[in-house]
Amino acid sequence: MNEQVNHPKHYGGADNTYEAIKVIEAWDLGFCLGNTVKYISRAGKKETDKTIQDLQKAKWYLEREISKLQCYLQ
């Protein structure tokens, strides 16, 4: 069985310099942008039949971040 908790392959795996969690933490992305990166990085890798769903989730989090920033800037 593939590892699903600690460094799962669909997020890059422990040996990958660009594992999703490492990028999210290194760039200090926060919740919404972090989830955007997470869903983009796993699209087509965790469940290939849910690629579009992962990209839609990434879009949802990105739009939420944009809305938050727009409210802050007004």
Helices and strands as residue ranges (DSSP letters): G 9-11, H 20-26, H 30-42, G 48-50, H 51-73
